[in-house]
């Protein structure tokens, strides 16, 4: 049995030059992938959007995005290349998105997740998200329902402690845009 060394993941803002690699993951993960134009239009709204990529060396292995409206952050997308599942990349991206939401004075986060996606729901529950409802047939390509999840008071001390616990569970290093690592 080979034991691989802890990973170093770099999280940076998504740029136009990343979109081609993002689309390759998007096509592997989703039955109805977002288009290049949709990603580019999201990137064109930096005052209300945050899009990040995760890289190992030069290889893009995941991405996530969020829309900010008033005091709420809405996680619009989060995906990891299937070859890198179970490598804590989704956790690192959620930490970075959550911190970006806090930096922009968000108090709450929300998202939709496929009812059948237990792995993603587990990730979101670690971040304090709880189900509040179901959107029937939300995913049109498969007629699958979406579970709507929220976490409130992300700016509270109790939530800051939760984020520290999540971060302490990560092995390896995370390099962030400002040079701060974990």
C-alpha positions as a LaTeX table, in Angstrom:
\begin{tabular}{lrrr}
\hline
Residue & $x$ (\AA) & $y$ (\AA) & $z$ (\AA) \\
\hline
Unk1 & 0.00 & 0.00 & 0.00 \\
Unk2 & 1.40 & 3.37 & $-1.03$ \\
Unk3 & 0.77 & 6.30 & 1.24 \\
Unk4 & 0.67 & 9.58 & $-0.63$ \\
Unk5 & 2.07 & 12.72 & 0.98 \\
Unk6 & $-0.32$ & 15.42 & 2.21 \\
Unk7 & $-1.49$ & 17.65 & $-0.63$ \\
Unk8 & $-0.79$ & 21.33 & $-1.08$ \\
Unk9 & $-3.83$ & 22.96 & $-2.70$ \\
Unk10 & $-3.73$ & 26.51 & $-4.01$ \\
Unk11 & $-7.02$ & 28.42 & $-3.97$ \\
Unk12 & $-7.11$ & 31.48 & $-6.26$ \\
Unk13 & $-9.76$ & 33.65 & $-7.88$ \\
Unk14 & $-11.15$ & 32.15 & $-11.08$ \\
Unk15 & $-9.92$ & 34.01 & $-14.14$ \\
Unk16 & $-11.03$ & 33.85 & $-17.76$ \\
Unk17 & $-8.02$ & 31.66 & $-18.54$ \\
Unk18 & $-9.29$ & 29.01 & $-16.09$ \\
Unk19 & $-12.70$ & 28.60 & $-17.74$ \\
Unk20 & $-11.61$ & 25.97 & $-20.26$ \\
Unk21 & $-10.31$ & 23.72 & $-17.45$ \\
Unk22 & $-13.40$ & 24.46 & $-15.35$ \\
Unk23 & $-15.59$ & 23.37 & $-18.27$ \\
Unk24 & $-13.74$ & 20.04 & $-18.51$ \\
Unk25 & $-14.63$ & 19.31 & $-14.87$ \\
Unk26 & $-18.14$ & 20.69 & $-15.33$ \\
Unk27 & $-18.77$ & 18.24 & $-18.19$ \\
Unk28 & $-17.52$ & 15.30 & $-16.12$ \\
Unk29 & $-19.60$ & 16.17 & $-13.06$ \\
Unk30 & $-22.95$ & 17.55 & $-14.23$ \\
Unk31 & $-25.55$ & 16.14 & $-16.64$ \\
Unk32 & $-26.25$ & 19.69 & $-17.87$ \\
Unk33 & $-23.01$ & 21.66 & $-17.58$ \\
Unk34 & $-22.83$ & 25.40 & $-17.47$ \\
Unk35 & $-21.66$ & 27.07 & $-20.68$ \\
Unk36 & $-18.52$ & 29.07 & $-21.19$ \\
Unk37 & $-20.67$ & 32.19 & $-21.64$ \\
Unk38 & $-22.41$ & 31.61 & $-18.32$ \\
Unk39 & $-19.09$ & 31.38 & $-16.45$ \\
Unk40 & $-17.78$ & 34.45 & $-18.26$ \\
Unk41 & $-20.92$ & 36.43 & $-17.41$ \\
Unk42 & $-20.55$ & 35.44 & $-13.75$ \\
Unk43 & $-16.89$ & 36.51 & $-13.75$ \\
Unk44 & $-17.94$ & 39.87 & $-15.22$ \\
Unk45 & $-19.81$ & 40.73 & $-11.99$ \\
Unk46 & $-17.05$ & 40.83 & $-9.35$ \\
Unk47 & $-19.00$ & 43.15 & $-7.03$ \\
Unk48 & $-21.64$ & 40.47 & $-6.41$ \\
Unk49 & $-19.85$ & 37.22 & $-7.32$ \\
Unk50 & $-16.94$ & 35.21 & $-5.99$ \\
Unk51 & $-15.52$ & 32.39 & $-8.10$ \\
Unk52 & $-12.50$ & 30.39 & $-6.98$ \\
Unk53 & $-10.41$ & 27.57 & $-8.40$ \\
Unk54 & $-8.36$ & 24.91 & $-6.61$ \\
Unk55 & $-5.10$ & 23.79 & $-8.15$ \\
Unk56 & $-2.46$ & 21.20 & $-7.43$ \\
Unk57 & 0.61 & 22.60 & $-9.12$ \\
Unk58 & $-0.61$ & 23.71 & $-12.54$ \\
Unk59 & $-3.57$ & 21.28 & $-12.64$ \\
Unk60 & $-7.00$ & 22.76 & $-11.94$ \\
Unk61 & $-8.85$ & 20.20 & $-9.76$ \\
Unk62 & $-11.93$ & 22.04 & $-8.52$ \\
Unk63 & $-13.88$ & 25.26 & $-8.41$ \\
Unk64 & $-16.67$ & 26.99 & $-6.56$ \\
Unk65 & $-18.78$ & 30.09 & $-6.93$ \\
Unk66 & $-21.08$ & 32.28 & $-4.93$ \\
Unk67 & $-23.49$ & 35.14 & $-5.54$ \\
Unk68 & $-23.86$ & 37.78 & $-2.81$ \\
Unk69 & $-27.16$ & 39.57 & $-2.30$ \\
Unk70 & $-27.60$ & 41.88 & 0.71 \\
Unk71 & $-26.52$ & 39.80 & 3.72 \\
Unk72 & $-26.84$ & 36.41 & 2.03 \\
Unk73 & $-24.30$ & 34.39 & 0.10 \\
Unk74 & $-25.76$ & 31.86 & $-2.35$ \\
Unk75 & $-23.34$ & 29.08 & $-3.30$ \\
Unk76 & $-24.06$ & 28.67 & $-7.02$ \\
Unk77 & $-21.61$ & 25.90 & $-7.87$ \\
Unk78 & $-19.01$ & 23.66 & $-6.29$ \\
Unk79 & $-17.29$ & 20.84 & $-8.15$ \\
Unk80 & $-14.17$ & 18.71 & $-7.85$ \\
Unk81 & $-12.60$ & 16.66 & $-10.62$ \\
Unk82 & $-13.74$ & 13.06 & $-9.95$ \\
Unk83 & $-10.08$ & 11.94 & $-9.96$ \\
Unk84 & $-9.56$ & 14.11 & $-6.88$ \\
Unk85 & $-12.70$ & 13.29 & $-4.89$ \\
Unk86 & $-12.09$ & 12.51 & $-1.20$ \\
Unk87 & $-9.02$ & 14.79 & $-1.16$ \\
Unk88 & $-10.63$ & 17.58 & 0.92 \\
Unk89 & $-10.66$ & 19.93 & $-2.07$ \\
Unk90 & $-14.40$ & 20.64 & $-1.70$ \\
Unk91 & $-13.84$ & 21.39 & 1.99 \\
Unk92 & $-11.06$ & 23.85 & 1.17 \\
Unk93 & $-13.19$ & 25.57 & $-1.47$ \\
Unk94 & $-16.14$ & 25.86 & 0.95 \\
Unk95 & $-13.84$ & 27.37 & 3.60 \\
Unk96 & $-12.55$ & 29.92 & 1.10 \\
Unk97 & $-16.07$ & 30.76 & $-0.15$ \\
Unk98 & $-17.31$ & 31.13 & 3.43 \\
Unk99 & $-14.44$ & 33.43 & 4.31 \\
Unk100 & $-15.09$ & 35.47 & 1.17 \\
Unk101 & $-18.74$ & 35.80 & 2.21 \\
Unk102 & $-17.68$ & 36.96 & 5.67 \\
Unk103 & $-15.27$ & 39.48 & 4.14 \\
Unk104 & $-18.23$ & 40.92 & 2.23 \\
Unk105 & $-20.38$ & 41.15 & 5.39 \\
Unk106 & $-22.64$ & 38.17 & 4.69 \\
Unk107 & $-24.58$ & 36.80 & 7.66 \\
Unk108 & $-26.11$ & 33.73 & 6.02 \\
Unk109 & $-25.34$ & 31.18 & 3.31 \\
Unk110 & $-27.69$ & 29.13 & 1.18 \\
Unk111 & $-27.47$ & 26.58 & $-1.62$ \\
Unk112 & $-29.35$ & 23.88 & $-3.48$ \\
Unk113 & $-28.04$ & 20.33 & $-3.68$ \\
Unk114 & $-29.39$ & 17.23 & $-5.40$ \\
Unk115 & $-31.52$ & 15.21 & $-2.98$ \\
Unk116 & $-29.53$ & 12.08 & $-3.91$ \\
Unk117 & $-26.08$ & 13.68 & $-3.43$ \\
Unk118 & $-25.31$ & 12.41 & 0.07 \\
Unk119 & $-21.59$ & 13.23 & $-0.15$ \\
Unk120 & $-22.22$ & 16.91 & $-0.91$ \\
Unk121 & $-24.90$ & 17.12 & 1.76 \\
Unk122 & $-22.41$ & 15.72 & 4.27 \\
Unk123 & $-19.90$ & 18.41 & 3.32 \\
Unk124 & $-22.48$ & 21.15 & 3.70 \\
Unk125 & $-23.69$ & 19.79 & 7.06 \\
Unk126 & $-20.10$ & 20.03 & 8.38 \\
Unk127 & $-20.38$ & 23.74 & 7.56 \\
Unk128 & $-23.62$ & 23.99 & 9.56 \\
Unk129 & $-26.05$ & 23.95 & 6.64 \\
Unk130 & $-29.44$ & 22.48 & 7.47 \\
Unk131 & $-32.26$ & 21.54 & 5.09 \\
Unk132 & $-35.20$ & 23.95 & 4.98 \\
Unk133 & $-37.16$ & 22.69 & 1.99 \\
Unk134 & $-37.26$ & 20.88 & $-1.33$ \\
Unk135 & $-37.58$ & 22.34 & $-4.81$ \\
Unk136 & $-39.41$ & 19.72 & $-6.87$ \\
Unk137 & $-37.91$ & 19.03 & $-10.30$ \\
Unk138 & $-35.30$ & 21.76 & $-9.81$ \\
Unk139 & $-32.72$ & 19.96 & $-11.94$ \\
Unk140 & $-34.57$ & 19.97 & $-15.25$ \\
Unk141 & $-32.20$ & 17.65 & $-17.08$ \\
Unk142 & $-32.98$ & 14.77 & $-14.69$ \\
Unk143 & $-36.22$ & 16.03 & $-13.06$ \\
Unk144 & $-34.40$ & 15.57 & $-9.75$ \\
Unk145 & $-35.43$ & 17.50 & $-6.67$ \\
Unk146 & $-33.12$ & 19.95 & $-4.91$ \\
Unk147 & $-32.69$ & 20.14 & $-1.18$ \\
Unk148 & $-32.53$ & 23.79 & $-0.10$ \\
Unk149 & $-30.05$ & 24.30 & 2.73 \\
Unk150 & $-29.22$ & 27.35 & 4.84 \\
Unk151 & $-26.76$ & 28.27 & 7.55 \\
Unk152 & $-27.42$ & 31.44 & 9.54 \\
Unk153 & $-25.24$ & 33.72 & 11.65 \\
Unk154 & $-21.96$ & 32.85 & 9.95 \\
Unk155 & $-20.56$ & 36.03 & 11.49 \\
Unk156 & $-21.10$ & 34.72 & 15.06 \\
Unk157 & $-18.32$ & 33.46 & 17.33 \\
Unk158 & $-19.84$ & 29.96 & 17.44 \\
Unk159 & $-19.60$ & 29.72 & 13.66 \\
Unk160 & $-16.00$ & 30.97 & 13.70 \\
Unk161 & $-15.22$ & 28.06 & 16.05 \\
Unk162 & $-16.94$ & 25.66 & 13.64 \\
Unk163 & $-14.74$ & 26.92 & 10.78 \\
Unk164 & $-11.62$ & 26.41 & 12.91 \\
Unk165 & $-12.68$ & 22.80 & 13.62 \\
Unk166 & $-13.32$ & 22.17 & 9.91 \\
Unk167 & $-9.95$ & 23.66 & 9.01 \\
Unk168 & $-8.15$ & 21.61 & 11.67 \\
Unk169 & $-9.50$ & 18.46 & 10.03 \\
Unk170 & $-7.69$ & 19.21 & 6.76 \\
Unk171 & $-4.41$ & 17.45 & 6.08 \\
Unk172 & $-1.80$ & 19.17 & 3.97 \\
Unk173 & $-1.60$ & 22.86 & 3.18 \\
Unk174 & $-3.94$ & 25.35 & 1.59 \\
Unk175 & $-2.37$ & 28.33 & $-0.13$ \\
Unk176 & $-4.73$ & 31.30 & $-0.39$ \\
Unk177 & $-4.54$ & 34.39 & $-2.65$ \\
Unk178 & $-3.25$ & 36.73 & 0.04 \\
Unk179 & $-0.43$ & 34.32 & 0.87 \\
Unk180 & $-2.07$ & 33.20 & 4.10 \\
Unk181 & $-2.06$ & 29.44 & 4.30 \\
Unk182 & $-3.55$ & 26.85 & 6.56 \\
\hline
\end{tabular}
